Amino acid sequence: MDIIVAITLFILALLIGVEVIGKVPATLHTPLMSGANSIHGIVIVGVVIVAAHATSLLAWVFIFLAAVLGTMNVVGGYVVTDRMLEMFKSDKSKKSTDKNEEAK
């Protein structure tokens, strides 16, 4: 019974995620990355909760898959957000940052 619940939750989460992201225009994906980080953080918390009650091998496979993909999305989201914020810094602040890095 645990396997059926795990598979059902995984498929429902997948369908909801595709439905939510599919309605967002492609031009908004990068600015929304910070918001996506919080959603993937919630996914990781859910993985920890489900892992506390998992008993079968298949459930552990889905748990591992969800944890890896969620973590990749969180890390990737912060990298993309950091790059995006770099684009909006003024030239003056970029030059002072470059000088500080050269001094090290």
Residue pairs with C-beta under 8 A, 6 or more apart in sequence:
2 53
2 54
2 55
2 56
2 59
3 56
3 58
3 59
6 50
6 54
6 56
6 58
6 59
6 62
6 63
7 58
7 62
9 50
10 62
10 66
13 43
13 66
24 32
30 80
30 84
31 84
33 77
33 80
33 81
33 84
34 77
34 81
36 73
36 77
37 73
37 74
37 77
37 78
37 81
40 70
40 71
40 73
40 74
40 77
41 70
41 74
43 66
43 70
44 67
44 70
44 71
44 74
46 66
47 63
47 66
47 67
47 70
50 59
50 63
51 60
51 63
54 60
54 63
86 94
89 97
